[in-house]
Amino acid sequence: QVQLVESGGGLVQAGGSLRLSCAASGRTFSSLSMGWFRQAPGKEREFVAASTWSGGSTVYADSVKGRFTISRDNVKNLVYLQMNSLQPEDTAVYYCAAPPPYNLPRARHNEYLYWGQGTQVTVSS
């Protein structure tokens, strides 16, 4: 079993930055690919970014490429999402998630087994 807890959300003006954190516990973190998803009101959950278990490979949604960066610390069991140049359309609840161990990170949310409770990010114009 894996427990995931996100933090770092908040209210920021357009053009600003936030860093989200996700703390993992329960299973060997270094065996887990990690992903970030987001869901805005009335919209489906969408993929944002993901990292392999080693952090050696990352993938991003086109909408955040060049603005967001996923990283991880396998000693502290943390995964981060650095978000720069935030825009109002980035407003959503952000979730971290993990697929089963040693699964490659995918963009489809139904391939992820473990989910955090989410953290709200609001970007004002």
Summary of the structure (lengths in Angstrom):
residues: 125
radius of gyration: 13.3
end to end distance: 39.9
largest distance: 40.6
contacts: 381
relative contact order: 0.32
helix: 7%
strand: 47%
